[in-house]
Amino acid sequence: MDLGWLIPVLTAVMIYACICFAIIKYNILPNTFSFMGPCLMIKTIHTGIFDKLSRWKRLLIAYGNLGVILTVISSVVVTLLFVFTAFMSLFIDTEPIAPQNLLLIPGINDYVPSTFAVWFALIFAMVIHEFGHGFLSRVENIKVKSAGVLALVIPIGAFVEPDEEDIAKSSLGTKLRMYAAGITNNLLVGGICVLLLVLLLGLVVPGTSPYVYGVYAGYPAEEAGVMPGTIIFAIDNTSVSSLADISAVLATTKANQTITLHGEYRGTPQTYDITLTSIPPDLAGSLLVSGSDSGFIGVSFSEPSVLTNALHTLMYPSSPLGVAGSLLTFIALPFSSIAGSAALSFLIVDTPDPAILAAPFTGFWEIIHILYWCAWINILLGIFNALPLGPFDGGQMLRESLRSWFVSRGKDEKTAFSICRSISYVLVLLIVIPLIMPYIL
C-alpha cells in the first residue's frame, strides 16, 4: 500500500496541534477562536449581511418551501442508492477503497487533485451552504449569533449559529425551511455551474487531425517516445486526416517493418521512427489493426470530433434516462480510471492541445475547471447532507418532523428520537457494508 500521503498528513496535524495549543495557552482572540471538540472554530458575531440578504421575505419563503421538497426527494434517492450499493456489494467482488480516499481532501484523495479550482470550489460550497441557513434564519426571525469556519487541520466546513431558543419556539415549517436552505443553495449553485459549463463548452472548436489517444506499455510506440496527445499528420510519406486514413496505411504494413510517424506535440514538430511488431491476439479485431498480418504500432488513435461528440452526449441528454446517465457520468469523471471516462479529463484538470480542442479565449480551461468542481462539490454536498442521518440537515429535518408528529398526538417525543437513532444506525451500516465487503469477499 502506498503510504506516501502519510508524511504530509502527519506534518499538517502537528502544525495544527501547535497552533491550537498556542491559542488555548495564551488565550488568543477569545471572541474569534473557540473549540468544538478537536475542531477549531474561527467565528465572527458581525452577521448583519444575513439581514441584508433576507429582505425579500415572500420570495425567500417560497424558495425555502421548494428547498424542503428538493431535500426530501434527494434524501429518498440517496438513501435508496446506499441500499442498492450495500446490497450489490454482498455479491460483487470489488477493489477495497484506500483509506485516504474516504475523505474529500484535495491532494490526499487519489481522485481529487490539489488545485486552485478544487480548493476554491470546496470552500465556496461550504460558505454557500451556511449562507443558506443564515439568511433563511433571518427571514424566519431567528437570530444568528455568529458565523465562521470550522477547521480540523484543514477547513472542513463553515457554520452559522442560530439562536437555539428562537429555533425551539419556531413552527415545524420554519425549522424545515431553515435546515433545508443550505442543501437548496448547494443544488441551485451546482445547477447554475452545470448550465454555465454547457454554454461555455459549446464554444470549443475541434481540430481536424487525428491524434494519439493512448500508448500501450511495452510496445513500439512507447519505446520510440510517442506521447499521448501527439497530433498525427503523416505516416511515412502518406498524409492522414482521419482514423480511416490511419487504418488504411497501417493495414498495408508488416511486423518488423519500420515506419516514420510525422506530427507535433504541444506545438512542437515530432518525427518518430518505429519498428512495428506483431498484433497481439486480443487486439486482432480492432479497427486500426485490421488484418492479422499487419504490423502493430502500439497506439490507440482518436479524433477531436470524438471528444466533442462525447461532450454533446454528456451535456445535451435527449431523454430523462439520458439525464440520469449524464448526471452519473458527470459525478464519476474524477474516477475516470475506473469509470471509463478518461477522455473527458480536460473538464477536471487537463488542458487539451489547441490542435485537438481550441479554446475561444485565454484562461478558458481554468474557468471550466472551476465551474466543474463547483458543480461537482456543491451537488454532492447538497445530496449527502440530505441523508436522514444524525447531525446532517436531512437528519435534523427528520427528527423535527417526527417530534412534531408525536407531540401533536400527545405522545412522548423520546419515541421520535429513538426512531431517528435507529435510522441513523441503519444508514451507517449501509455506508460501512460496501467498505468492508471487499476485504471479506
C-alpha positions as CSV (number, residue, x, y, z in Angstrom):
1,M,0.0,0.0,0.0
2,D,1.3,3.5,-0.9
3,L,1.8,5.5,2.3
4,G,3.5,8.5,0.6
5,W,0.4,10.6,1.7
6,L,1.0,9.9,5.4
7,I,4.0,12.1,5.9
8,P,2.4,15.4,4.8
9,V,-0.7,14.5,6.7
10,L,1.2,13.9,10.0
11,T,3.2,17.2,9.4
12,A,-0.1,19.1,8.9
13,V,-1.6,17.5,12.1
14,M,1.5,18.6,14.1
15,I,1.3,22.2,12.9
16,Y,-2.4,22.3,13.6
17,A,-1.9,20.9,17.1
18,C,0.8,23.6,17.8
19,I,-1.5,26.4,16.7
20,C,-4.3,25.1,18.8
21,F,-2.0,24.7,21.9
22,A,-0.9,28.3,21.5
23,I,-4.5,29.6,21.2
24,I,-5.5,27.8,24.3
25,K,-2.4,28.6,26.4
26,Y,-2.2,32.3,25.6
27,N,-6.0,32.9,25.2
28,I,-5.5,34.4,21.8
29,L,-8.6,36.4,20.5
30,P,-11.2,34.5,22.6
31,N,-14.0,36.2,20.7
32,T,-12.7,34.9,17.4
33,F,-11.2,31.4,18.3
34,S,-13.0,28.7,20.2
35,F,-13.2,24.9,20.0
36,M,-15.8,22.2,19.4
37,G,-14.0,19.1,20.4
38,P,-10.8,18.9,18.4
39,C,-12.2,21.3,15.8
40,L,-11.1,25.0,15.7
41,M,-13.9,27.5,15.3
42,I,-12.9,30.8,13.7
43,K,-16.0,33.0,14.1
44,T,-17.5,36.5,14.0
45,I,-20.5,38.0,15.7
46,H,-21.0,40.5,12.9
47,T,-23.8,38.9,11.0
48,G,-25.6,41.9,9.5
49,I,-25.1,40.5,6.0
50,F,-27.8,38.0,6.6
51,D,-30.3,40.8,7.4
52,K,-29.4,42.4,4.0
53,L,-29.9,39.1,2.1
54,S,-33.3,38.4,3.8
55,R,-35.2,41.5,2.6
56,W,-37.3,39.6,0.0
57,K,-39.2,37.6,2.6
58,R,-42.1,36.2,0.4
59,L,-39.7,35.1,-2.3
60,L,-37.3,33.5,0.1
61,I,-40.0,31.6,2.0
62,A,-41.2,30.2,-1.4
63,Y,-37.6,29.4,-2.1
64,G,-37.4,27.6,1.3
65,N,-40.6,25.6,0.6
66,L,-39.1,24.5,-2.7
67,G,-35.9,23.6,-0.9
68,V,-37.8,21.3,1.5
69,I,-39.3,19.4,-1.4
70,L,-35.9,19.1,-3.1
71,T,-34.3,17.9,0.1
72,V,-36.9,15.2,0.7
73,I,-36.5,13.9,-2.9
74,S,-32.7,14.0,-2.5
75,S,-33.0,12.2,0.8
76,V,-35.1,9.4,-0.6
77,V,-32.9,9.0,-3.7
78,V,-29.6,8.9,-1.9
79,T,-30.9,6.5,0.7
80,L,-32.1,4.1,-1.9
81,L,-28.8,4.4,-3.6
82,F,-27.0,3.4,-0.5
83,V,-29.4,0.5,0.0
84,F,-28.7,-0.7,-3.6
85,T,-24.9,-0.3,-3.2
86,A,-24.9,-2.2,0.0
87,F,-27.0,-5.0,-1.4
88,M,-24.8,-5.3,-4.6
89,S,-21.6,-5.3,-2.6
90,L,-22.7,-8.5,-0.9
91,F,-22.5,-10.3,-4.3
92,I,-20.0,-8.4,-6.4
93,D,-16.3,-8.5,-5.7
94,T,-14.7,-5.0,-5.9
95,E,-11.4,-3.5,-5.0
96,P,-11.0,-2.2,-1.5
97,I,-11.2,1.6,-1.1
98,A,-7.9,3.1,0.1
99,P,-8.2,4.9,3.5
100,Q,-7.2,8.3,2.1
101,N,-10.0,8.1,-0.5
102,L,-12.7,8.0,2.2
103,L,-12.4,11.8,2.8
104,L,-12.6,14.7,0.4
105,I,-9.1,16.1,1.0
106,P,-7.6,17.5,-2.2
107,G,-4.1,16.0,-2.9
108,I,-4.6,13.2,-0.3
109,N,-7.6,11.6,-2.0
110,D,-6.3,9.9,-5.2
111,Y,-9.2,11.2,-7.3
112,V,-9.3,14.8,-6.1
113,P,-6.3,16.9,-7.2
114,S,-4.9,19.7,-5.1
115,T,-5.5,22.6,-7.5
116,F,-6.8,26.1,-7.1
117,A,-10.1,25.1,-8.7
118,V,-10.7,22.3,-6.2
119,W,-9.8,24.3,-3.1
120,F,-11.9,27.3,-4.3
121,A,-14.9,25.0,-5.0
122,L,-14.6,23.3,-1.7
123,I,-14.5,26.5,0.4
124,F,-17.1,28.1,-1.8
125,A,-19.6,25.2,-1.4
126,M,-19.2,25.3,2.4
127,V,-19.8,29.0,2.6
128,I,-22.8,28.9,0.2
129,H,-24.3,26.1,2.3
130,E,-24.1,28.0,5.6
131,F,-25.2,31.3,4.0
132,G,-28.5,29.4,3.2
133,H,-29.0,28.6,6.8
134,G,-28.1,32.2,7.8
135,F,-30.4,34.2,5.6
136,L,-33.3,31.8,6.0
137,S,-32.9,32.1,9.7
138,R,-33.3,35.9,9.5
139,V,-36.2,35.5,7.1
140,E,-37.9,33.3,9.7
141,N,-37.0,35.9,12.5
142,I,-34.4,33.5,14.1
143,K,-31.4,35.4,15.5
144,V,-28.0,34.5,14.1
145,K,-25.5,34.6,17.0
146,S,-22.3,34.0,15.0
147,A,-20.8,32.6,11.7
148,G,-17.5,31.3,10.7
149,V,-15.2,28.5,9.6
150,L,-14.7,25.1,11.2
151,A,-11.2,23.6,10.8
152,L,-9.7,20.2,11.7
153,V,-6.1,20.5,10.3
154,I,-7.8,21.9,7.1
155,P,-11.1,23.7,6.7
156,I,-13.8,21.1,7.0
157,G,-16.8,23.3,7.0
158,A,-18.4,26.7,7.6
159,F,-21.0,27.3,10.2
160,V,-23.8,29.6,11.2
161,E,-25.0,29.6,14.8
162,P,-28.7,30.4,15.0
163,D,-30.2,31.1,18.4
164,E,-31.4,27.8,20.0
165,E,-34.2,29.4,21.9
166,D,-35.6,31.1,18.7
167,I,-35.4,27.7,16.9
168,A,-37.2,25.9,19.7
169,K,-40.1,28.4,19.6
170,S,-40.4,28.2,15.8
171,S,-43.0,26.3,13.8
172,L,-42.2,23.0,12.0
173,G,-42.4,24.7,8.6
174,T,-39.9,27.3,9.8
175,K,-37.4,24.7,11.0
176,L,-37.7,22.6,7.9
177,R,-37.1,25.6,5.6
178,M,-34.1,26.7,7.7
179,Y,-32.5,23.3,7.7
180,A,-33.1,22.7,4.0
181,A,-31.8,26.1,2.9
182,G,-28.1,25.0,2.8
183,I,-28.9,22.0,0.7
184,T,-31.1,24.1,-1.6
185,N,-28.2,26.6,-2.1
186,N,-25.8,23.9,-3.0
187,L,-28.1,22.3,-5.5
188,L,-29.0,25.6,-7.1
189,V,-25.4,26.8,-7.4
190,G,-24.4,23.3,-8.7
191,G,-27.1,23.5,-11.3
192,I,-26.1,27.1,-12.4
193,C,-22.5,25.9,-12.8
194,V,-23.6,23.0,-14.9
195,L,-25.6,25.4,-17.1
196,L,-22.6,27.7,-17.5
197,L,-20.5,24.7,-18.4
198,V,-23.0,23.7,-21.1
199,L,-22.9,27.2,-22.6
200,L,-19.1,27.6,-22.5
201,L,-18.2,24.2,-23.8
202,G,-20.4,24.9,-26.9
203,L,-17.7,27.5,-27.8
204,V,-15.0,24.9,-28.2
205,V,-13.8,24.2,-31.7
206,P,-12.4,20.7,-32.5
207,G,-9.3,20.2,-34.6
208,T,-9.1,18.4,-37.9
209,S,-6.2,15.9,-37.4
210,P,-6.2,12.6,-35.7
211,Y,-4.1,12.2,-32.6
212,V,-2.6,9.7,-30.2
213,Y,-5.2,8.9,-27.5
214,G,-3.2,6.3,-25.6
215,V,0.1,4.4,-25.9
216,Y,0.3,0.6,-25.0
217,A,3.1,-0.1,-22.4
218,G,5.9,-2.2,-23.7
219,Y,5.1,-1.8,-27.4
220,P,7.0,0.0,-30.2
221,A,5.4,3.5,-29.9
222,E,6.2,3.7,-26.2
223,E,9.8,2.6,-26.9
224,A,10.1,5.3,-29.6
225,G,8.8,8.0,-27.1
226,V,5.4,8.7,-28.6
227,M,3.3,10.7,-26.1
228,P,-0.5,10.7,-25.7
229,G,-1.9,13.8,-27.3
230,T,0.5,13.8,-30.3
231,I,-1.1,15.1,-33.4
232,I,-0.6,12.9,-36.4
233,F,-0.1,14.5,-39.9
234,A,1.5,11.7,-41.9
235,I,2.8,8.1,-41.8
236,D,5.9,7.7,-43.9
237,N,5.1,9.9,-46.9
238,T,1.3,9.5,-46.8
239,S,-0.8,12.3,-45.3
240,V,-3.5,11.2,-42.9
241,S,-6.5,13.3,-41.9
242,S,-8.8,10.8,-40.3
243,L,-8.9,7.4,-38.4
244,A,-9.9,5.8,-41.7
245,D,-6.7,7.1,-43.3
246,I,-4.5,5.8,-40.5
247,S,-6.3,2.4,-40.7
248,A,-5.7,2.2,-44.4
249,V,-2.0,2.9,-44.1
250,L,-1.4,0.5,-41.1
251,A,-3.3,-2.3,-42.9
252,T,-0.5,-2.4,-45.6
253,T,2.3,-2.8,-43.1
254,K,4.0,-5.9,-41.7
255,A,5.7,-6.9,-38.5
256,N,9.3,-5.8,-38.2
257,Q,8.7,-3.0,-40.8
258,T,10.0,0.4,-39.8
259,I,7.6,3.4,-40.4
260,T,8.0,7.1,-39.8
261,L,5.4,8.9,-37.8
262,H,5.1,12.7,-38.5
263,G,3.2,15.0,-36.2
264,E,3.5,17.6,-33.4
265,Y,3.2,17.6,-29.6
266,R,2.0,20.8,-27.9
267,G,3.1,22.8,-31.0
268,T,6.5,21.2,-31.4
269,P,7.1,19.1,-34.6
270,Q,7.9,15.5,-33.9
271,T,9.2,12.6,-36.0
272,Y,9.4,9.0,-34.8
273,D,11.0,6.0,-36.5
274,I,9.1,3.0,-35.2
275,T,9.7,-0.7,-35.9
276,L,6.4,-2.5,-35.8
277,T,5.7,-5.8,-34.0
278,S,3.0,-8.4,-34.5
279,I,-0.6,-7.7,-33.5
280,P,-1.5,-9.0,-30.0
281,P,-4.2,-11.7,-30.3
282,D,-6.6,-9.7,-28.1
283,L,-6.4,-6.7,-30.4
284,A,-6.6,-8.5,-33.8
285,G,-10.2,-7.5,-34.4
286,S,-9.8,-3.8,-33.6
287,L,-10.4,-1.0,-36.2
288,L,-6.8,0.3,-36.7
289,V,-5.1,-3.1,-36.8
290,S,-7.4,-5.0,-39.1
291,G,-5.7,-7.9,-40.8
292,S,-3.8,-10.5,-38.8
293,D,-0.6,-9.9,-40.8
294,S,-0.5,-6.2,-40.3
295,G,2.2,-4.6,-38.2
296,F,1.3,-3.2,-34.7
297,I,2.4,0.2,-33.6
298,G,1.1,0.1,-30.0
299,V,-1.1,3.2,-30.2
300,S,-4.8,3.9,-29.9
301,F,-5.8,6.8,-32.1
302,S,-8.7,9.1,-31.9
303,E,-10.2,12.2,-33.5
304,P,-11.2,15.6,-31.9
305,S,-14.7,15.0,-33.1
306,V,-14.9,12.0,-30.8
307,L,-14.4,14.4,-27.8
308,T,-16.9,16.9,-29.0
309,N,-19.5,14.1,-29.6
310,A,-18.8,12.8,-26.0
311,L,-19.3,16.3,-24.7
312,H,-22.5,16.7,-26.6
313,T,-23.8,13.4,-25.2
314,L,-22.9,14.4,-21.7
315,M,-24.2,18.0,-21.8
316,Y,-27.2,17.6,-24.0
317,P,-29.1,14.4,-23.0
318,S,-32.2,13.8,-25.1
319,S,-34.4,11.8,-22.6
320,P,-35.0,11.5,-18.8
321,L,-32.9,8.4,-18.8
322,G,-30.2,10.2,-20.6
323,V,-30.3,13.0,-18.0
324,A,-29.8,10.4,-15.2
325,G,-26.9,8.8,-17.2
326,S,-25.3,12.2,-17.8
327,L,-25.5,13.0,-14.1
328,L,-23.9,9.8,-13.1
329,T,-21.1,10.3,-15.7
330,F,-20.6,13.8,-14.6
331,I,-20.2,12.7,-11.0
332,A,-17.9,9.8,-11.9
333,L,-15.5,11.9,-14.0
334,P,-12.9,12.3,-11.2
335,F,-12.9,8.5,-11.0
336,S,-12.3,8.2,-14.8
337,S,-9.7,5.5,-14.4
338,I,-12.4,3.2,-13.1
339,A,-15.4,4.7,-14.8
340,G,-14.1,4.6,-18.4
341,S,-14.5,8.4,-19.0
342,A,-10.8,9.4,-19.1
343,A,-11.4,11.1,-22.5
344,L,-13.1,14.0,-20.7
345,S,-10.4,14.5,-18.1
346,F,-9.9,18.0,-19.6
347,L,-13.0,19.1,-17.7
348,I,-11.3,18.3,-14.4
349,V,-7.6,19.3,-14.6
350,D,-6.0,18.8,-18.0
351,T,-5.6,21.5,-20.7
352,P,-6.0,20.0,-24.1
353,D,-3.7,20.8,-27.0
354,P,-5.3,23.7,-29.0
355,A,-4.8,21.5,-32.1
356,I,-7.3,19.0,-30.6
357,L,-9.7,21.4,-28.9
358,A,-9.3,25.1,-29.4
359,A,-10.5,27.4,-26.6
360,P,-12.2,30.6,-27.5
361,F,-10.1,32.8,-25.1
362,T,-7.2,32.7,-22.8
363,G,-7.9,31.2,-19.4
364,F,-10.9,29.3,-20.8
365,W,-9.9,25.9,-19.4
366,E,-9.1,27.3,-15.9
367,I,-12.7,28.7,-15.8
368,I,-14.0,25.3,-17.0
369,H,-12.1,23.5,-14.2
370,I,-13.5,25.9,-11.5
371,L,-17.1,25.5,-12.8
372,Y,-16.8,21.7,-13.0
373,W,-15.5,21.4,-9.4
374,C,-18.0,24.0,-8.1
375,A,-20.8,21.9,-9.7
376,W,-19.4,18.6,-8.5
377,I,-18.8,19.5,-4.9
378,N,-22.0,21.6,-4.5
379,I,-24.2,18.8,-5.9
380,L,-22.6,16.1,-3.8
381,L,-22.5,18.2,-0.6
382,G,-26.2,19.0,-1.1
383,I,-27.2,15.4,-1.9
384,F,-25.3,13.8,1.0
385,N,-26.4,16.5,3.5
386,A,-30.0,15.4,2.7
387,L,-29.4,12.0,4.2
388,P,-31.7,11.4,7.2
389,L,-28.6,10.8,9.3
390,G,-27.8,12.2,12.8
391,P,-26.3,15.7,12.5
392,F,-26.9,16.1,8.8
393,D,-29.6,18.6,7.7
394,G,-31.7,15.7,6.5
395,G,-31.4,14.0,9.8
396,Q,-32.5,17.2,11.7
397,M,-35.4,17.6,9.4
398,L,-36.5,14.0,10.0
399,R,-36.1,14.5,13.8
400,E,-38.2,17.7,13.9
401,S,-40.9,16.2,11.7
402,L,-41.2,13.0,13.8
403,R,-41.0,15.0,17.0
404,S,-43.9,17.4,15.8
405,W,-46.0,14.4,14.7
406,F,-45.7,12.5,18.0
407,V,-46.1,15.6,20.2
408,S,-49.3,16.7,18.2
409,R,-50.8,13.3,19.1
410,G,-49.9,13.6,22.8
411,K,-47.1,11.0,22.6
412,D,-43.6,11.2,24.1
413,E,-41.1,13.0,21.8
414,K,-38.4,10.5,23.0
415,T,-40.0,7.9,20.7
416,A,-39.2,10.2,17.7
417,F,-35.6,10.5,18.9
418,S,-35.3,6.7,19.2
419,I,-36.6,6.2,15.7
420,C,-34.1,8.8,14.3
421,R,-31.3,7.0,16.1
422,S,-32.3,3.7,14.7
423,I,-32.5,5.1,11.2
424,S,-29.0,6.6,11.6
425,Y,-27.6,3.3,12.8
426,V,-29.1,1.5,9.7
427,L,-27.7,4.2,7.4
428,V,-24.2,4.0,8.9
429,L,-24.4,0.2,8.4
430,L,-25.4,0.7,4.8
431,I,-22.4,3.0,4.3
432,V,-20.0,0.7,6.0
433,I,-21.0,-2.6,4.3
434,P,-19.6,-1.6,0.8
435,L,-16.3,-0.5,2.5
436,I,-15.7,-3.8,4.4
437,M,-17.1,-6.3,1.9
438,P,-14.1,-6.2,-0.4
439,Y,-12.0,-7.5,2.5
440,I,-14.5,-10.2,3.4
441,L,-15.1,-11.4,-0.1
